[in-house]
Structures are given as C-alpha cells and as structure tokens.
Amino acid sequence: MAEKSPVTLKQRIHSKTRHEIIFGKVVPGERIPENRLTEQFQCSRGPVREALIQLEKEGFVVLVPNQGAFVTKISPKEVEDFYTLLELLESKAVEWSSPHLTPVDIKKLTDINNKLKQITLNDKNPVEKWVPLNQVFHRVFREKCSNEKMNWIIEEIRLRITRHRYTSLAVTAFDDYLDDHEAIVDAIRHGNAEAAKRAMETHIHRARLVLMEFLSRVPGF
C-alpha cells in the first residue's frame, strides 16, 4: 500500500501521539520509540521524525541525541503559568458570555453538572469520565463570549492542563468543583456577570492549588 502524502502522514502521527501524551497513555519520562510509530502507521522514519520535532517545539517531548524522544516531565512552573492564564481568560469568558446565555444554555450547563455529580472516586477511571464532561461545561462560555481567539487560546491551554490532570490523577475535590460550577450557573441565572466571573476565578484557582499540591508531594514527576 502506498504511503499517503508526507504532510498528511506527519499530521496523523503528530495528532495521535499528542493525544496519547495529553490523555496519559504515555507518561512523563517515557521513551517514544520511532520503530513503534513506523510500524503503527506503516511508514518510513521521515514523517515520524518530523512529527516528533513538531511535538518538541510544542513542549510535549524532548529529543535526546542517539536516544530518541521522551515525554517531557511536568514542570510546576509551567503548570502555575498555565493556570494563572486560565484563571484570567476563563473568568473573562464567563463575564462576556453571561449576557448571551439563554435558558437552553443554562439547562445544558445544569445537565452537565448533574452528570458530573454521578461520578465518584470509587468509579472505574473517574478522571477519564470527569475531564471530558468538565471540558464541555467550560467550553459553553468560550463559545458564547463572541471572541473566537479566546476560544482557541483557552482550548489549547486546557489540552495541556488535561495532560497534567490525567497524569497526576489530581481531580480529588469533586464536591468543591461541583459547588463552584453551581455558583457560576446560579450567578448567570440571576444575571450577575460579575459574580459569575468571581466564581470562575475561585474555581480555576482551586484547581491550580490541587495540582500544585500534588506536584509538591511528587517532585520531578
């Protein structure tokens, strides 16, 4: 079977490998063998190396001469920087989107939070259940804030933070997060954009503290 165009193949390898890193299929410090990728995608080493170079530029892997590609370890400073940005951007997205959210949107947010309430730490893979639903909840505000660039930037940051969440299994404050969500929705329901903004700031700040506490207990993770 003939290979697809190198550009398309590189994109497929990049996307698949990036997804595996973000969602914890490969962990920090783990080596990503080139031969595994060439076998998986039935291709030569060229597109694989191009994809790995792109992942290195994005901060997902480090290329070590004569050793190969390794998933980058989690930097506490990187996590703190991302969450600081996220706290500013997501709270602003909530503030801007509040006047545009309809009763249908509010019901959607409430329904998502009700689904999150059904997840417990006793479930099998609770983090894998929590993160996608949580992403949908937060995405509502970005999509309704009338700023497409804001949506794109926050999505990229959340993808990178998702990697840290899956790796550390840091989502342990379910009840607190659910209360935060309810405070955000309640403020929007009452037309109080400023209160909704503050509730989102509190929510993101809490999530940052949870993950930073984990990283402080597991240095060099």
N, C-alpha and C positions, 0 to 999 in steps of 0.2 A: 504494500500500500504506500502510495506517495505521500511524503510529508506535506502538511499544509504550509502556507507561506510562513517564513520565519517570524514575521511580525505577529501574526495571529497566534502562532505556537508559543512565542515568548509571552504573550499576554495571558494565554491559558495557564502556562506554568506559573507565571507570576501570581495570578489571581488565586489559583489553587493552593500554592504554598503559603501565600499571605493569609488565606482563610484558615489554614491549619495552624499557623502561628497565633493568630488572633484568638481562635477558639480552643487553644490549649492542646491541640493534637500533637504538637511538638513543643517541648518545654524549653525555658531559658537554659542556655549552655549546651543544648543537644546539637549534635552534628547532623547536617542535612546532606547525605551522600548524593553526589551527582549521578552515580550509576543507578540509584533508585529512581531518580526523576527521569533519566533517559529510558529506563525500562517502563516506567509508568506511562510516559507519553509517547513511547516508541519513536524516539527522535535521537538526533546526534547531540553532542555536548554543547554545540554552539548556542542554540536557543536557551538551554538550561543555564549556561554561564551568564548570558545576557539578562535572564530573569533574576538570577541571584545578585548580579551587580545592581539592578534596579532596587531590589529589596534592601541591599546595603545602603543605598542612597536614602531610602526611606526610614532607615534605622531599625529594620526588623532582623537583619543578620549582620555578622561581621565576617569578612573573608580573610582567612589566615593563609599566607603563602605555604604551599606544599601540604596543607592540612584540609582545606576546604571551607565550607560555610557553616557557621554556628549561629544558633538563635541568640540574639543579644539578651543579656541579663537585664533584669528590671532595675532601673535607676530611681531611687527615691526622689531625687531632684526632678527627674523627668515627670514622674507621677504628680508631684506637687505643682509643677508648672502647668501641666495639662488641666488639673482640677481647678487651679486658680483662674485660668482662661475660661473653663467651662462654667464656673460659678458666675462670672461676669456675663458671658454670652447667653446662657440658658435663662438667666433671670431677666435679661433684656428681651429675649424672645417671648417669654411669658407676658411681660408687660405690653409689648407691641401687639401680641396676638389677642389679648383679652377682649378688646372691643369687637373683634371679628369672629369670636367663637359663638356658635349657635347652640340652641338646646340639643341638637343632634350631636354636636361635638362634645358637649358636656356629658351626655349619656354615654358616648363612646369612651370617654376618659373614666367614667364611673364603672362601666362594664369591665374595662381592662383592670382597674384596681381590684374589683371583686374577684377576677380570675387570679390575680396575684395573691389575694388573701387565702386562696385554696392551696397554695404551695407552702410546705413546711420543711424544716431541716431534716425531717425523717423520710422525706420522699427520696426516691432514687434520682440522683443527679438534679438536685433542687436548683443549682445555679444555672444549669442549662435550660431549665424551664423558666426561671426568673428573667434572665437577661433579655431574651427576645421580646417578651411582653413589656418589659420596662422600656426597651428601646422604642416600641410603638407608642407608648404613653408619652414619652418625651418628644417624639417626632411630630406629634399633633401640633405642638406650639411652634416648632420651627416652620412647618408647612403653612401655618396661618399668620406668620408675622410679617408677610409681604416683603421679605428680603431673601432672595434666592441664594446670595453669597453666604448669609448667615447659616442657612440650612446646610450648605455644602461644608462649611468650615466645622460646624458642630458635629456633623456626621463623621468627618474624618477623625476628630478628637475622640469621639465616643468609640469608634472602632479600635483605636489604640488603647483606650481605657478598658474596653471589653477584654482585650488580651490580658491585662493585668488582673481583672476580676476572675476570669476563668482560671488563670494560673494560680492565684493565691487562695481561691475559694473564699473570698473576703466578704461575700454577702451573708452576713450573720445577723444583721439588725433588721430583720424583716418587718417587725411591728413598727419600728421607728420610721422606716421608709414608707410604709403604708400610711401612717399618720401624716407624714409630710405630703404625700400625694393628695390625701383628703383635704388638707389645709389649702393646697393650691387650687383644687377644684372648687372648694367652698368659696374661696375669695372671688374666683371668676364668676361663680353662680350669683354672687351678690354685687357684681360689677365693680369690684375693688381691685383694679390692676396693680396698685402699689402693694397691697397686702399679698397678692399672688406672687409678685416679684420677690418680696422678702421671704415668702415661704419656699420659693425655689432656691434662693440663696442659702437658706438654712439646710435644705435637702442636700444640695451638692456639697456644702461644707461638711455635713455629717458623713457623707460617703467618702470624702477625702480623708477624714480623720480615721475612719475604719481601716482603710487600706494602708495609710501611713503607719498605723499602729502595728499592722501585720508585718510590714516591711522592717520595722524597728526590731521585731522579735526574730526575724529571719534575715539577718544581714547578708548581703551578697547573693541573694536569691536570684 
